[in-house]
Amino acid sequence: MDKKIVTEVKGIVCCRGRILVLKRSEFETAGANEWEFPGGRIKFGESPENALEREVYEETGLNVKVKKITHASSFIISETENIIVIFYLCTSNHDMVSLSTEHGDYMWVRPERLVESVSEHLRNDVALDYEHIMRFIKCEFN
């Protein structure tokens, strides 16, 4: 049984002082109906930043500026697969979202509601990085 490590990127996309969260489609095999940040797997030969720009655009129609890494986490999702997720702070100049079929809904949330707005498996990561996210938003949008 081959074991593999996969790297993903996720964007904490900020626009006008709010943060974008997406609800996975009810038809998704993994994480159906869970609230998450846009992003996905890095393709071979792709930089993490380019992968994030591509994934956010594919999932939301938004062009983002990738600013900086907030943190990384590791999740074992099966006996053979471990995912490392790199979270980045990003900005968007507009908030008109056009969802892909991977997601069924979205919302722009105020930072003070962010922890409660994501699915439970992300809450610890968001809570640990909350002050960093708040400083970024204050610097970018105030």
N, C-alpha and C positions, 0 to 999 in steps of 0.2 A: 504494500500500500504506500504510494508516494505521498509525501507530505509537502505542502507548499505554503509559502508566505506571499501574500498579495498586498500591494500597496495601493491605498486609496487616498484621495484628497477631498476635503469638504470645505466649502466656503461659508464663512459667517459674513453674509452679504449685507452691507449697511447702505441705506438710502434715506436721506432726510431724518436721520436720528433713529430710524427703525431698522429691525433685523428681519430678514426673510426666512421663514420656515415653510417646508413643503410637507404635505401629507401623502405618503406612498399610496398608490392605487390599491384598492381592495383585491385586485387580480394579481398582484405581485406575490411571488412564491416566498420571498424573504421580507419580513417586516411590513406586511400588508397593514394599511391604515395607521402606520406610525408616523409621527412628526419628526422631521430631520432637516438637516441643512443640505443644500444642493451639492452635488459632486459625484465622484465615482472613481473607477479604476484608472490607473495610469497605463497607457499603451506602451509597448516596447519602443524605446528610443525617444520617448516624449518626456519633457521636463515636467516636474510637478506643477509648476505655474501654468504652463501651456495646457496641461491636462485639465486643470481646474477651470481655466477660461473656456475650454471646449465643453466640458461637462455642464457648467452653469448655463452656457448658451443653449446647449441641446435640451436641457431640462426646463429652462425658463424663458429663453429668448433674450436674456439680459447680457449685455457686454459689461464685464466687470474689470476693475483694476485690482490685481492681486497686490496687497500691501506687505503683509508680513505673517510669519508663522505664529500661531498662538501656542500650540502644543501638539503632541502626538500621543496616540493611544494604541493599544493592541488588544484585539479581540480574537478569541478562539471560537470559530463558528461551527466547526465540525471536528471529527477525529483527524481529518487530513488537511484542514485549512485554517490558517491564522491570517488575520487581516491587520495590517498596520495602517492607521488613519492619521493623516497629517491635516490639521485644521489651520486655515488661513483666514485672516481678516481681509475683507475685500470691500470695495465701494462700487456703487452703480449710480449713474447720473439720472436714471429714471426708474419708476416702480411699476411700469406696465408689464405684467408677467403673462407669458404665453406658455402654458404647461404642456409638457410632453405626455405621452400615455403612461409613463412611469408614475405619475403623480395625479391625484384626484382633486387636490385643493391646495391653497396656499394662504398665508397671511403675513402681513408685516406687523411685527410686534414691538412695543416699546421695550427698551432694555430691562426695565424693572419687572417685566412679565416673561422674560426669556426662559428662565429655568423651568417655570411651570408650563411653558408652551411646547417644549420638546418632549419626546417620548422618554420613558423612565431610564432606558439604557444610556441616554446621553446626559441626563441631569447632573451626574457627578462631574463629568468633564466640564460642562458649562459652569457649574457652581465653582469649581476649582479655578477657572479662568475668568470669572465674572468681573473682577476688578480690572483686569487687563482689557477686556472688551469695553468696559465703561470708560476707561481712560482714552481708548482709541476713538470711541464715538464722540466724546467731549472734544477731543482735539480736532477731529475731522468736521464736525457739524455744528459747533458752537462758535 
